[in-house]
Amino acid sequence: MFDALLAPADKPMLDEIADLISGPRADRWRIDRSLYRPELGVVRDGEGVPLAAVLTTARPATAATKIVDLWFVDALAGEALLDAVVDTARSRHDVAVKWEVAEGVAVAPFAAAFTPMREPWAAVGTENVRGLVLWLHDIPHTEPGYYAQTTLFTCGAVAALIAADAFGRGALSGRAGDREREIEFWRRASNYPSCEPVGLAVALREHLGDAPVEVALDHDAPVLLEDMSGFDYDFRAELQAESWRQAAALGVPVRRDRVSIDEILHRVETGEFALLLIDEAPMHGETGPHWITAHAAADGVVLLQDPWVTVAAGETWVDTHDMPVRSAELEQLVRWSDENYRGVIFTGVRPTVAGG
């Protein structure tokens, strides 16, 4: 019987475990992951020598725990740590436990309850890791494709292309040319450099052809221009006015009421995709506008594709693919600026397949 407990990660203890592991795998234990709530569990023998160790992270405002690595020389000790991770995740009402398996590392023999995650099309250099997941709450869905943005400003374009793939209109494939497609879509949707809701919806409608697209934006003035003035403001405001004209010409409705989180969850649960303009602060501790894609929902939880991977802080596509968020946290995320306006783009229905 092992006493397996998790506690906030302590650098000297992380270094102790890293010193027991060779090669690139050890380097992963030395990354500063302090942004993402790192926790460490160690099982030791009677002499204090580690038999197994696990490192986990959990992005704030999300409902998933990720196993960064589980190292062991004693399988029973390793299994005890895995049980501790799952028990801890359940105690904080997580929806999923994910397991990031680095290149060259074998999947533990006691990981049978975890299922493989769909490999990404591309993920800014983290494609070499595999992802496993254990769903603690059932969210029926088909895994969408995942692609990580390759620039600081193309999140809207990537969020739209991920949604478009569900209609068989995806431009991303995991082969050569994906980045060119990402940039080309951004150029059509951009308000330079950001994508505002109406312009992004117009570009998505043109890309999809006949699939329905609807915008909800509860703000009367030009958006995402809070820090601009003079020519920089006027030029982009004129582009936004043109986007409104194009939306009317294409029959893209633009609602001016504030869409509720309950409506977002309901519409996504019944088959629509929602592109959500969020403030990154709840997840990363730093304010910034960002687009993510909601693709499934159930019981007050939404699953998201987040195009942004914080590689320097140890994130990989395993964190940002099929990312569960509860409605209370979504309420804090889906707003922007001191005026807290909400921008959402809904796009049409596709069949829902049980799974996940």
N, C-alpha and C positions, 0 to 999 in steps of 0.2 A: 504494500500500500504506500503510495507516494503522496506527500503533501504538496500539491501543485497549485500555486497561487500566482496571480499576475499583479504587478505593481508598476507605477511610472518608471520608465526606463532610466537607468542611472549610467552615465558614461563610463565610469570605471568598470562596471559589471559588463557593459557591452564590449568594452575593450578586452576584458578577460575572455569572453566567449570568442571574439574575433581572433584572439591569439591561438585558440585551439583549432581554428579552421584555416585551411590554406587557400591561396589563390583568390580569384575575383569574388568568390562567395564570401570571404572574410571582409572584403571591402564594403559589402552591403550592410554589415553590422556597424560600420563606422560613420555612415551618412548621418548628418544632422537632420532628424525627422521631427524636431520639436514643434513644428507647425501642426502636426497631424496626430497628436495625442499618443505618442509611442508608449507601449507597455512591454515589460519583460517578465518572463517566467523562467525559473531555473530549478531543476531537480538535481540534488547533490547526493553523493553516497555518504557513508558514515564518516569519511575523512574530509568531507567538504569539497570533493572533486566533482565538477559538473558531469552529470550523466545525460542531461538533455536541457535544451534551452529554446525558448520561442520568443520571437519579436513580433509584435503586432502594432498596427496603426489604425486610426479611424478618423477620416476627414470630418471636421466639425460640420454640423447641420445635415449630416447624412446618417443613415440607419444601417451601416455595414461596418464590420470589423474585417481588416485584412491581415492575414498571416504573411508577414514579410519573409520569414524563414523559420523552419523548425528543424533544429540540429539535434542529433541524438547518437549516443553510442550504446544505449540500452532502449530497446523498442518499447518496453513496458513504461519506462519513464517518459518517452516521447508521446506515447498514447495518453498518458495521464495529463500531460501538458495540453494536448489537443482537446481533451475533455474539459479542461479548465477554461480554455479559450471559448469553446462553445457555450459553456455554462455562464461565463461572464457576459457574452454577447446576449444570451437570453435574458439575463438579469437586467440589462439595460434596454430591453425590448428592441434589439436589432432585428432587421428583416433578413439579413444574410451574413454569412461568414465566407469570405473569399480567401483563396490560398494562392499566393504568387510563387511559382516554381521556377527558379532561375535555370538558365541554360546549363546543362551538364549535371543538374541535381535530379536524382530519382524521386519519383512520387513515393511518399511513405506507404508502407504496406497496410497501415491502419487508416488510410484515407478513403476507404471504399464508399463512405456516405457522400463524398464530394463528387460532383460531375464536372466534366470539362466545359469551359466557356468557349464560345465561338472566337476563333482567332481574328484579330483585327486586319483591316486592309492595310493600315499603316499607323504607326504610333510613336513618332519622333524618337526612334532609336530604342524603344522598349519592346519591340516586337519579338525579341528573342526569349522573353519569359512566357511561360504558360500560365493559364488561369484556371482554377477550379472554384466551384461555389457550392455551398450548402445553404439552401433556402430554409429559413426558420419559419417563414410565413409564405403561403402559396400566393404568388402573383401570376396568374395564367398569362402567358405571352410567348411570342416567337422572338428570339433574340435578333435584333437588327444588326446590320453591319456597323463597325466602328472605325473611325478615322480621326486622328488627332490633327488639329490645325497646325500648320507649319510656320505661321507668322503670328505676331501679336494681335492682328486685327481681322483675321478671316474666320472668326468663330461663327458669325452669322451665316456665311456661305457654307461652312461645313455642316452646321446644324440643319440647314435647308437641304443639302444634298443627302444627308443621312435619312431625312424624312422622305425625300423623293425616291429613295431606293425601294421603299415599301410598295410603291406603285409600279415597279418595274421600269422606272425612269431614272435610276441612279446613274451617275456619271463616274462613280468611284468603283475600282475593281481590284485594287491591290497590285496593279501592274503599272508599267511606265505610263506617264501622262496624267496621273492623278493630281499632282501638284499644279500642273498647268490648268486642269479643270477647276481646281479650288480657286486659283487666282482669277480665272476668267469669270467664274460666277460672282466672285467678290467685286470685280470691276463693274459688272452690270447692276449689282445691288447697292454698291457703296455710296455713302454720303461723305466719304473721304475724311478719315479712314474707317469710321464705324459704319455699320449697317443699321439704319433706323427702320422701325417696323413696317411702314407703308412701302418704302422702296424695296425692302427685302421680300415683302409679300408679292409685289409686282414681278420681281425676278423669279420667284418660285412659281407663280402662276404661268408665266411665259415658259418656264422650263417644263412644267407638268402638262401643259396643253389644256386638257378639259377637266382636270380634277379641281374640286372646289377649294378655294382659299378665302379665309375671312380674317380680318384684323380687328382687335379690340385695343383701343388706345384712349385713355381718359385724360387727354391733355390737349388744350387748344392751340398752344404755340409750337414752333419747331422744337424737336426733341434731340437730346444728346449733344446739345450745343451750349451747355451751362457755363463752360469756361471760355467761350469764344466771344469776340466782339468785332466790330468793324467789318472789313472785307471778309475775314474768315467766317464770320457769322452769316453775313448777307448771302454769300455764294452758296453755302450749304442750305440755308433757308429756301433759296430759290430752287435748288435741286429737290428739296422736300415738296415744295408746291407742285413741281412737275410730276413727282411720284404720285401725288394725290390725283392729278389730272389723268395719269395713266391708269391708276386703279379704277377710276370711274369709267374710263373707256373700255377696260377689260371686264368690267362687272365684278370687281373685287370689293365687297362691302367693307366699310370701315365704321365700326361701332364707336361711339364716344362715351358709353357708360363704362364703369369699372367692373370688369369681369371678376367674378368671385373665384376663390380657390376651389370651392365645391363644384362650380361649373367646369373648371379645368379638369378636375379629377373625373367627373362624370363623363365628359366628352371623350377623354382619353380612354377611360375604361370601356366605353362603348365603341371604340375603334378608330378614333381620330388621333392624329399627331398634333402636338402643340409646341411651337417654338416660343420659348420664354425668355424675355429680356430680364436679366437678374442683376443684382448687386452682389459682387463676389465676397463682400466683407464677411458674412456669416460663415463662409467656408474657408476663407484664407486670411482673415484678419486685416484685409486691405481693400479699400473701396475701389471698384472699377466696374464698368458695364460689360456684360457678357451675355452671349446667347447659348442656350442649351436646348435639347430636344426631349420632350416627354413622349414616351411611346407605349406605356402600359400603366395601369393603375388598378388597385383593389383595396378595400378596407382602409381608406385614408392614407394610402401609400402610393407614390408615383415612382416609376422607374425612368431614369434619365440617361441620355448619352451626353456627356460633357466633353466637348472637343479639347479642353485644356488639361494638360498633364504637367504637373510641377516636377519635372525630372530632377532638378537640383536638390529637391527635398525628398527624393526617394519614391515619388509616385511613378506608376506605370499605367498602362491601359487597363490593367485589372481593377484599379481604383475607379476609373471614370466610365467604364462600360457597364451597363445595367446597374446604375448607381441608385439605390433606393433612398427616398426622402419622404418624410412624413408631412402631413398637411400643415402642421404648425410651423415647421421650418420653411416649407414652401411659401407660406404667407410672408415670412421675413425676407425671403430671397427675391420674390417676383415683384420688385419695385425699383424705381431708380430716381435719383436726385433728391434734393431737399423737399421737393413737392410730392415725392413718393408716387409718381404716376406709374401705371402698369401697361406694358406692351406685350401682347400675346398674338401669335398667328396660329390659327387652326387650319389644318388641311385634311382633306377628305377621308372617307372611311375605307378601311381595308379589312379583310377577314382576320379574325383573331383565332389563333390556334393554341390550344392548351399546352402548357409546358412550363419549364423554368423551375 
